């Protein structure tokens, strides 16, 4: 397997650990790939460490908002009801045990 196949295999496996309703923190790097492999019917709430809850799908090329990025700098979209806040609050949520995965 090449590096990309290994990353995909790990992300697919991690996605299988997610449960309906989980609040899932996406750190920098490989975790940002996991949402691509969340099984249909499993609805999770995605958090980015830079202060976003309610991440949506990766925007299509040309539809990116330069003001919306994940902790790794990749473009993201937001779902209805999403929240944006500072990193201190974001890490408070993580340290406070409010994240499921």
Z-matrix of the N, CA and C atoms (Angstrom, degrees):
N
C 1 1.457
C 2 1.524 1 109.59
N 3 1.320 2 115.11 1 141.75
C 4 1.461 3 118.23 2 174.89
C 5 1.534 4 109.37 3 -86.64
N 6 1.318 5 116.30 4 174.74
C 7 1.465 6 121.74 5 -175.14
C 8 1.530 7 111.67 6 -58.17
N 9 1.329 8 117.52 7 -42.65
C 10 1.463 9 120.99 8 -179.41
C 11 1.527 10 111.22 9 -64.14
N 12 1.320 11 117.82 10 -40.81
C 13 1.465 12 121.36 11 178.53
C 14 1.526 13 110.95 12 -65.13
N 15 1.315 14 116.80 13 -38.11
C 16 1.467 15 120.65 14 177.95
C 17 1.525 16 109.88 15 -64.76
N 18 1.328 17 116.80 16 -45.66
C 19 1.475 18 120.54 17 178.48
C 20 1.526 19 110.51 18 -59.23
N 21 1.330 20 116.67 19 -43.57
C 22 1.458 21 120.64 20 -179.47
C 23 1.524 22 110.97 21 -64.69
N 24 1.314 23 117.40 22 -41.32
C 25 1.466 24 121.49 23 179.13
C 26 1.528 25 110.54 24 -61.64
N 27 1.322 26 116.72 25 -44.57
C 28 1.465 27 120.80 26 179.33
C 29 1.531 28 110.33 27 -64.61
N 30 1.325 29 117.32 28 -44.41
C 31 1.464 30 121.14 29 -179.60
C 32 1.524 31 111.19 30 -63.71
N 33 1.333 32 117.23 31 -41.46
C 34 1.474 33 120.75 32 177.41
C 35 1.526 34 110.73 33 -60.27
N 36 1.322 35 116.05 34 -43.81
C 37 1.469 36 120.28 35 -178.93
C 38 1.521 37 110.82 36 -66.31
N 39 1.324 38 117.05 37 -42.91
C 40 1.466 39 120.81 38 178.61
C 41 1.528 40 110.63 39 -61.27
N 42 1.324 41 117.20 40 -39.98
C 43 1.462 42 121.22 41 -179.49
C 44 1.523 43 111.65 42 -62.15
N 45 1.317 44 117.42 43 -30.79
C 46 1.469 45 120.97 44 179.14
C 47 1.524 46 112.42 45 -68.19
N 48 1.327 47 117.46 46 -18.20
C 49 1.464 48 121.94 47 179.69
C 50 1.529 49 112.50 48 -82.17
N 51 1.310 50 117.55 49 -10.37
C 52 1.458 51 121.06 50 -175.60
C 53 1.517 52 111.19 51 -83.36
N 54 1.325 53 114.85 52 143.10
C 55 1.459 54 121.82 53 -179.26
C 56 1.521 55 110.40 54 -116.26
N 57 1.316 56 115.19 55 153.01
C 58 1.450 57 121.70 56 177.84
C 59 1.533 58 109.63 57 -52.03
N 60 1.327 59 116.75 58 129.26
C 61 1.457 60 121.73 59 177.61
C 62 1.514 61 115.71 60 89.04
N 63 1.335 62 118.39 61 -6.00
C 64 1.466 63 121.14 62 179.98
C 65 1.529 64 111.29 63 -63.23
N 66 1.341 65 114.98 64 145.08
C 67 1.458 66 121.59 65 167.08
C 68 1.515 67 105.46 66 -95.11
N 69 1.318 68 116.98 67 117.04
C 70 1.461 69 122.86 68 -171.32
C 71 1.526 70 110.21 69 -114.78
N 72 1.331 71 116.16 70 120.36
C 73 1.460 72 121.36 71 176.50
C 74 1.518 73 109.33 72 -84.48
N 75 1.311 74 115.78 73 130.04
C 76 1.461 75 121.16 74 176.67
C 77 1.522 76 108.69 75 -107.64
N 78 1.309 77 116.34 76 105.78
C 79 1.458 78 120.85 77 176.77
C 80 1.520 79 110.31 78 -76.64
N 81 1.305 80 115.40 79 -171.54
C 82 1.464 81 121.79 80 -179.48
C 83 1.529 82 109.83 81 -77.52
N 84 1.317 83 117.26 82 145.22
C 85 1.459 84 121.81 83 174.38
C 86 1.514 85 112.98 84 90.86
N 87 1.308 86 115.61 85 -134.34
C 88 1.464 87 122.49 86 -174.82
C 89 1.531 88 113.99 87 -51.62
N 90 1.333 89 120.22 88 -40.43
C 91 1.466 90 118.80 89 -179.62
C 92 1.526 91 114.18 90 -56.43
N 93 1.320 92 118.18 91 -27.02
C 94 1.463 93 119.73 92 -179.24
C 95 1.527 94 112.72 93 -69.88
N 96 1.327 95 117.04 94 -12.83
C 97 1.466 96 121.76 95 179.45
C 98 1.533 97 111.15 96 -88.78
N 99 1.321 98 117.46 97 -22.87
C 100 1.468 99 122.48 98 -174.15
C 101 1.532 100 113.29 99 -53.83
N 102 1.341 101 120.51 100 -42.66
C 103 1.470 102 119.10 101 -177.97
C 104 1.522 103 114.82 102 -56.60
N 105 1.320 104 117.87 103 -26.12
C 106 1.465 105 120.52 104 178.62
C 107 1.527 106 112.16 105 -63.46
N 108 1.338 107 116.89 106 -18.44
C 109 1.461 108 120.94 107 -173.23
C 110 1.525 109 113.62 108 -117.98
N 111 1.334 110 117.95 109 11.12
C 112 1.463 111 119.95 110 177.52
C 113 1.524 112 107.70 111 -65.89
N 114 1.340 113 116.91 112 127.97
C 115 1.465 114 119.79 113 -177.49
C 116 1.534 115 112.28 114 -60.44
N 117 1.317 116 115.92 115 145.99
C 118 1.462 117 120.77 116 175.67
C 119 1.525 118 108.55 117 -57.98
N 120 1.315 119 116.12 118 140.58
C 121 1.455 120 121.30 119 -179.80
C 122 1.519 121 113.89 120 90.12
N 123 1.328 122 117.32 121 -10.85
C 124 1.463 123 121.05 122 175.58
C 125 1.523 124 106.58 123 -100.71
N 126 1.322 125 115.46 124 112.60
C 127 1.461 126 121.14 125 -178.16
C 128 1.518 127 109.31 126 -106.91
N 129 1.314 128 116.16 127 115.71
C 130 1.457 129 121.77 128 -179.75
C 131 1.525 130 108.98 129 -119.11
N 132 1.323 131 115.60 130 163.27
C 133 1.456 132 122.43 131 175.15
C 134 1.520 133 106.04 132 -105.92
N 135 1.314 134 116.86 133 123.73
C 136 1.457 135 121.47 134 -175.21
C 137 1.524 136 111.23 135 -99.34
N 138 1.334 137 115.28 136 133.03
C 139 1.461 138 122.70 137 177.88
C 140 1.521 139 109.26 138 -116.31
N 141 1.313 140 116.21 139 140.85
C 142 1.459 141 121.75 140 172.00
C 143 1.522 142 107.68 141 -111.37
N 144 1.325 143 116.41 142 138.66
C 145 1.460 144 121.41 143 -174.41
C 146 1.524 145 113.87 144 -59.92
N 147 1.312 146 117.51 145 -21.46
C 148 1.460 147 119.17 146 -178.86
C 149 1.521 148 112.95 147 -81.25
N 150 1.341 149 117.86 148 4.93
C 151 1.454 150 120.65 149 171.64
C 152 1.509 151 116.69 150 110.50
N 153 1.316 152 116.69 151 41.58
C 154 1.463 153 121.10 152 177.04
C 155 1.524 154 109.75 153 -130.89
N 156 1.310 155 116.83 154 134.80
C 157 1.465 156 121.69 155 168.55
C 158 1.522 157 106.01 156 -126.40
N 159 1.315 158 115.28 157 130.68
C 160 1.455 159 120.86 158 -179.07
C 161 1.515 160 112.35 159 104.17
N 162 1.334 161 115.40 160 39.14
C 163 1.462 162 119.39 161 177.71
C 164 1.519 163 110.11 162 -67.51
N 165 1.317 164 115.42 163 140.24
C 166 1.450 165 121.40 164 175.83
C 167 1.515 166 110.10 165 -104.27
N 168 1.318 167 116.59 166 -164.68
C 169 1.465 168 120.33 167 -179.51
C 170 1.530 169 112.10 168 -67.55
N 171 1.312 170 115.43 169 159.81
C 172 1.461 171 120.85 170 175.57
C 173 1.524 172 108.29 171 -61.49
N 174 1.323 173 117.47 172 129.48
C 175 1.467 174 118.66 173 -178.75
C 176 1.530 175 112.04 174 -66.95
N 177 1.310 176 114.95 175 148.75
C 178 1.467 177 120.65 176 177.47
C 179 1.527 178 109.35 177 -65.68
N 180 1.334 179 116.57 178 151.33
C 181 1.469 180 119.31 179 176.74
C 182 1.529 181 110.81 180 -52.85
N 183 1.324 182 115.25 181 132.68
C 184 1.454 183 120.84 182 -178.21
C 185 1.518 184 114.08 183 89.88
N 186 1.327 185 117.27 184 -11.75
C 187 1.467 186 122.39 185 -179.28
C 188 1.528 187 111.83 186 -107.27
N 189 1.335 188 117.34 187 6.58
C 190 1.457 189 121.54 188 -177.57
C 191 1.527 190 110.93 189 -68.64
N 192 1.326 191 115.54 190 145.63
C 193 1.462 192 122.00 191 172.57
C 194 1.521 193 106.09 192 -103.69
N 195 1.325 194 117.89 193 115.18
C 196 1.464 195 121.18 194 -175.47
C 197 1.524 196 112.62 195 -61.55
N 198 1.328 197 117.64 196 -13.98
C 199 1.462 198 121.61 197 179.60
C 200 1.524 199 113.30 198 -93.05
N 201 1.323 200 117.74 199 -2.09
C 202 1.466 201 121.24 200 -179.25
C 203 1.519 202 109.87 201 -119.42
N 204 1.325 203 116.17 202 112.72
C 205 1.464 204 120.01 203 177.57
C 206 1.516 205 109.58 204 -143.45
N 207 1.325 206 115.41 205 156.77
C 208 1.458 207 120.36 206 175.64
C 209 1.527 208 109.17 207 -82.82
N 210 1.320 209 116.53 208 -178.08
C 211 1.464 210 121.18 209 -176.45
C 212 1.526 211 112.47 210 -62.05
N 213 1.325 212 116.99 211 -24.25
C 214 1.460 213 120.73 212 178.83
C 215 1.516 214 113.69 213 -91.10
N 216 1.330 215 117.34 214 -0.79
C 217 1.453 216 121.20 215 178.61
C 218 1.514 217 114.62 216 93.59
N 219 1.346 218 117.57 217 1.72
C 220 1.460 219 120.70 218 178.45
C 221 1.520 220 111.37 219 -79.35
N 222 1.317 221 116.65 220 146.55
C 223 1.459 222 120.75 221 179.44
C 224 1.520 223 111.20 222 -66.86
N 225 1.336 224 115.70 223 142.52
C 226 1.460 225 122.29 224 178.33
C 227 1.520 226 108.92 225 -135.70
N 228 1.312 227 115.09 226 169.74
C 229 1.458 228 121.35 227 170.22
C 230 1.525 229 106.70 228 -121.74
N 231 1.316 230 116.11 229 168.21
C 232 1.460 231 121.22 230 178.97
C 233 1.520 232 109.69 231 -118.65
N 234 1.320 233 115.76 232 147.50
C 235 1.457 234 121.63 233 176.34
C 236 1.530 235 108.87 234 -89.36
N 237 1.322 236 116.73 235 166.11
C 238 1.466 237 120.75 236 175.55
C 239 1.528 238 108.70 237 -58.65
N 240 1.314 239 116.67 238 133.64
C 241 1.460 240 121.26 239 179.61
C 242 1.515 241 114.34 240 86.50
N 243 1.322 242 117.96 241 5.53
C 244 1.467 243 121.36 242 -179.83
C 245 1.526 244 110.14 243 -63.86
N 246 1.333 245 114.73 244 157.70
C 247 1.465 246 121.15 245 178.83
C 248 1.520 247 110.12 246 -126.89
N 249 1.321 248 115.62 247 144.81
C 250 1.463 249 122.56 248 175.70
C 251 1.525 250 107.51 249 -123.17
N 252 1.331 251 116.46 250 136.34
C 253 1.457 252 121.26 251 -176.79
C 254 1.512 253 109.12 252 -156.03
N 255 1.332 254 117.08 253 175.81
C 256 1.461 255 120.36 254 -176.67
C 257 1.533 256 111.56 255 -76.96
N 258 1.325 257 115.45 256 165.37
C 259 1.469 258 119.92 257 -177.43
C 260 1.519 259 112.27 258 -67.52
N 261 1.328 260 118.10 259 -28.79
C 262 1.467 261 119.75 260 177.35
C 263 1.528 262 109.88 261 -61.50
N 264 1.322 263 116.87 262 -43.41
C 265 1.462 264 120.75 263 177.08
C 266 1.522 265 110.24 264 -65.47
N 267 1.323 266 116.66 265 -42.37
C 268 1.462 267 121.03 266 -179.67
C 269 1.525 268 111.44 267 -58.17
N 270 1.329 269 116.30 268 -48.37
C 271 1.463 270 118.97 269 -179.62
C 272 1.523 271 111.56 270 -72.87
N 273 1.330 272 118.19 271 -24.86
C 274 1.459 273 120.77 272 172.31
C 275 1.522 274 110.95 273 -64.26
N 276 1.319 275 116.65 274 -39.00
C 277 1.471 276 121.46 275 176.34
C 278 1.524 277 109.63 276 -63.02
N 279 1.319 278 116.14 277 -43.91
C 280 1.469 279 120.83 278 -179.29
C 281 1.525 280 110.21 279 -66.41
N 282 1.329 281 117.07 280 -53.28
C 283 1.475 282 121.01 281 -178.34
C 284 1.517 283 112.26 282 -64.41
N 285 1.332 284 116.29 283 -29.15
C 286 1.459 285 120.75 284 -178.96
C 287 1.518 286 113.80 285 -75.24
N 288 1.323 287 117.20 286 -2.20
C 289 1.461 288 120.50 287 177.55
C 290 1.515 289 114.17 288 79.49
N 291 1.324 290 117.23 289 22.37
C 292 1.463 291 120.48 290 -177.23
C 293 1.525 292 113.40 291 -91.92
N 294 1.321 293 116.50 292 1.15
C 295 1.461 294 121.82 293 -179.20
C 296 1.527 295 108.65 294 -102.68
N 297 1.327 296 116.47 295 136.08
C 298 1.470 297 120.77 296 -179.50
C 299 1.521 298 112.70 297 -85.49
N 300 1.303 299 116.95 298 -31.95
C 301 1.478 300 120.03 299 -178.92
C 302 1.507 301 110.05 300 -149.61
